[in-house]
Amino acid sequence: MGAEHGDLRSTWKAAPSRARPFFAELGRGVLDLLLPPASLDGEIALTGGLSASAFSKVTFLDDPVCDGCGLAQAYEAETRCPACQAKPRAFQRARAACVYDEHSRELILKLKHADRTDLSGLFARWLSRASADLLAEADAVVPVPIHRARLLRRRYNQAAEIARPLARMAGLAYLPDALTRKRDTASQGGKSASGRRRNVAAAFAVPPSKRKLVEGRRIVLVDDVLTTGATAEGCARALLAAGAASVSLSVVARVTEGQARPI
């Protein structure tokens, strides 16, 4: 459970000596008593991940979910949800770790706008679990890009911060520059579904120098939030046009029907 909370210490391997790990654990235990470790949400925790209270508030998405968009289903079904059946998406499959609500939103916005890149490992761990079946069939991981102008202002791409450790965990190629955003599009926040599609129309491309990295590969596209899917579809179309064998989507959170659009 520690890893899912964002604590990666369980992956540390002890040295062959028996005495050294014992004293190391003893020293860490004493230090934790004197200076209890703060969780990623700022509360006292037994690990370096989320506190128990914050973790319990996140609504994780477990099976059954629609294979096409990751939406929670009432029961296991062989077919996709009605929306995916009515209008298939450019990306083949999708998974989300949790529901986008006030609890997950706070964590995502901290990564996106408050320089909390320490949350990226936590989100990558969530995605490695939620998207395990997608990752098992993939060859490479690609983050949804942001425009150069926005990258200069923000200093990092939150999708890339999540995709990098996710690719490492899954043992897949990480392709941070395979996809570019040609236009500095306006924020998708508050826009309708059709407005979001118009906003990102033809906004993404695979540079000619990167096509060989994409051709024939099964790609997992990574982003923070799935709302209408307009951004993900724009990215998927660009990757498929460059020769990708398939594109699936892995996101931290997804908006459910009737929810307000993310800001």
C-alpha positions in Angstrom: 0.0 0.0 0.0 2.9 2.3 0.7 3.9 2.5 -3.0 0.3 3.4 -4.0 0.4 6.2 -1.5 3.5 7.5 -3.3 6.1 6.0 -1.0 8.8 4.4 -3.2 11.0 3.3 -0.4 9.7 -0.3 -0.6 11.6 -0.7 -3.9 14.9 -0.1 -2.1 17.1 -3.2 -2.0 19.2 -3.9 1.1 23.0 -4.5 1.0 24.2 -8.1 1.6 25.2 -7.2 5.1 22.6 -8.0 7.8 23.9 -5.4 10.4 23.8 -2.4 8.1 20.1 -2.6 7.2 19.2 -3.2 10.9 21.0 0.0 12.0 19.8 1.9 9.0 16.2 1.0 9.9 16.7 1.7 13.5 18.2 5.2 12.7 15.4 6.0 10.4 12.8 4.9 13.0 14.4 7.2 15.6 14.5 10.1 13.2 10.8 9.6 12.3 9.9 9.8 15.9 11.8 13.0 16.4 10.8 14.5 13.0 7.7 12.7 11.7 7.7 12.7 7.9 5.2 15.1 6.2 3.0 13.6 3.6 2.6 15.1 0.1 -0.6 16.8 1.3 1.2 18.4 4.2 -0.1 16.2 7.0 1.8 13.9 9.2 2.0 10.4 7.7 3.8 7.1 8.2 5.2 7.3 4.7 6.2 10.0 2.3 3.0 9.7 0.3 -0.5 11.0 1.1 -1.8 11.0 4.6 -4.5 8.3 5.3 -7.2 11.0 5.4 -6.3 12.5 2.0 -5.9 9.1 0.4 -9.3 7.9 1.6 -11.0 10.9 0.0 -9.7 10.1 -3.5 -12.3 8.2 -5.6 -10.2 5.6 -7.5 -11.6 4.0 -10.6 -11.4 0.3 -10.6 -13.0 -2.3 -12.9 -15.5 -2.4 -14.4 -14.8 0.6 -16.6 -15.4 1.3 -20.3 -12.4 0.1 -22.3 -12.7 3.0 -24.7 -12.8 6.0 -22.3 -12.2 4.7 -18.8 -15.7 5.8 -17.5 -16.9 3.8 -14.5 -19.6 1.2 -15.4 -22.3 -0.2 -13.2 -21.4 -3.8 -14.2 -18.9 -5.7 -16.4 -19.9 -5.5 -20.0 -18.4 -6.8 -23.2 -19.4 -3.6 -25.1 -18.1 -0.1 -24.6 -20.2 2.7 -23.1 -22.9 4.2 -25.3 -20.9 7.4 -26.0 -17.9 5.3 -27.3 -20.2 3.1 -29.3 -21.9 6.1 -30.9 -18.7 7.9 -31.7 -15.4 6.0 -31.5 -12.4 8.1 -30.5 -9.0 8.5 -32.2 -7.3 6.9 -29.2 -8.0 3.1 -29.0 -8.4 2.7 -25.2 -8.2 4.8 -22.1 -7.8 4.5 -18.4 -8.0 7.0 -15.5 -6.6 6.5 -12.0 -9.4 8.4 -10.3 -12.4 10.6 -10.6 -11.8 14.3 -11.1 -13.4 16.0 -8.0 -12.5 18.6 -5.4 -10.0 16.2 -3.7 -8.1 15.0 -6.8 -8.3 18.5 -8.3 -6.4 20.0 -5.4 -3.5 17.6 -5.9 -3.5 18.0 -9.7 -3.5 21.8 -9.5 -0.6 21.7 -7.1 1.5 19.8 -9.7 0.2 21.9 -12.6 0.5 25.4 -11.1 2.3 25.3 -7.8 5.7 23.7 -8.7 4.8 20.6 -6.8 6.7 18.2 -9.1 7.2 15.9 -6.1 3.6 14.7 -6.8 4.6 13.3 -10.2 6.0 10.1 -8.7 2.7 9.5 -6.8 0.6 10.0 -9.9 2.9 7.8 -12.0 2.5 5.0 -9.4 -1.3 5.4 -9.6 -1.2 5.2 -13.4 1.1 2.1 -13.4 -1.7 0.4 -11.5 -4.8 1.8 -13.4 -3.2 1.4 -16.8 -1.4 -1.8 -16.3 -3.1 -3.6 -19.2 -2.4 -0.7 -21.6 1.3 -0.5 -20.5 1.7 -4.3 -20.9 0.8 -3.9 -24.6 2.7 -0.7 -25.3 6.1 0.1 -26.7 6.5 3.7 -25.7 5.1 6.5 -23.5 4.5 10.0 -24.8 3.3 13.0 -22.7 0.7 15.5 -24.0 2.9 18.5 -24.9 2.6 22.1 -24.0 3.7 25.0 -26.2 7.2 26.5 -25.8 5.8 29.8 -24.6 3.8 28.1 -21.9 6.8 25.9 -21.0 8.9 29.0 -20.4 6.3 30.5 -18.1 5.6 27.3 -16.2 9.2 25.8 -16.5 7.9 22.2 -16.8 5.2 20.2 -18.5 3.1 18.4 -15.8 2.3 15.5 -18.2 6.0 14.9 -18.9 6.7 14.9 -15.2 4.2 12.1 -14.8 5.1 10.2 -18.0 8.9 10.0 -17.3 8.7 7.9 -14.1 5.8 6.0 -15.5 7.9 4.9 -18.5 10.7 3.9 -16.2 8.4 1.8 -14.0 6.9 0.1 -17.0 10.2 -0.5 -18.7 9.1 1.4 -21.8 10.7 3.9 -24.1 10.1 7.5 -23.1 9.6 9.9 -26.0 9.2 13.4 -24.6 9.8 15.2 -27.9 7.9 12.9 -30.2 4.9 15.2 -30.2 4.8 19.0 -30.3 2.1 21.6 -29.8 2.3 24.0 -32.8 0.0 26.7 -31.5 -0.2 28.2 -28.0 -3.9 27.4 -27.6 -6.1 29.1 -25.0 -6.9 27.2 -21.9 -9.5 24.5 -22.3 -11.1 25.4 -19.0 -14.7 26.4 -19.2 -15.1 25.6 -22.9 -17.8 23.4 -24.3 -17.0 20.1 -26.0 -17.2 21.7 -29.5 -15.2 24.7 -28.2 -12.5 22.4 -26.9 -12.3 20.6 -30.3 -12.0 23.8 -32.2 -9.4 25.2 -29.8 -7.0 22.3 -30.4 -7.8 21.6 -34.0 -4.5 20.8 -35.9 -2.6 22.0 -32.8 -0.4 18.9 -32.5 2.2 17.4 -34.8 5.1 14.8 -34.9 8.2 16.6 -36.1 9.7 14.9 -39.3 12.9 14.1 -37.3 10.9 12.2 -34.8 8.7 10.1 -37.1 11.0 7.1 -36.9 10.6 7.0 -33.1 6.8 6.7 -33.6 6.4 4.5 -36.7 5.0 1.1 -35.9 4.9 1.7 -32.2 2.1 1.2 -29.7 1.9 4.4 -27.8 0.5 5.3 -24.4 -0.3 9.0 -24.3 -0.1 10.5 -20.8 -2.0 13.6 -19.4 -3.3 14.9 -16.1 -7.1 15.2 -16.8 -9.5 13.8 -19.3 -12.6 16.0 -19.9 -14.1 15.7 -23.4 -11.1 14.0 -24.9 -10.5 16.8 -27.4 -6.8 17.3 -26.5 -6.1 13.5 -26.4 -7.8 13.0 -29.7 -5.8 15.8 -31.4 -2.6 14.1 -30.1 -3.7 10.7 -31.1 -4.5 11.8 -34.6 -1.1 13.4 -35.0 0.7 10.2 -33.7 -1.4 7.9 -36.0 -0.7 10.2 -39.0 3.0 9.8 -38.3 2.7 6.0 -38.4 2.0 4.9 -34.8 0.4 1.4 -34.7 -2.0 2.5 -32.0 -2.5 5.1 -29.3 -4.0 4.6 -25.9 -4.6 7.1 -23.2 -3.6 7.1 -19.5 -4.7 10.0 -17.2 -4.6 10.8 -13.5 -8.2 11.8 -13.4 -11.3 12.0 -15.6 -14.4 14.1 -15.4 -17.6 12.2 -15.1 -20.9 13.1 -16.7 -22.5 16.2 -15.4 -19.3 17.6 -13.7 -18.1 21.1 -14.2 -15.2 21.6 -16.7 -11.8 21.7 -15.0 -10.2 25.1 -14.7 
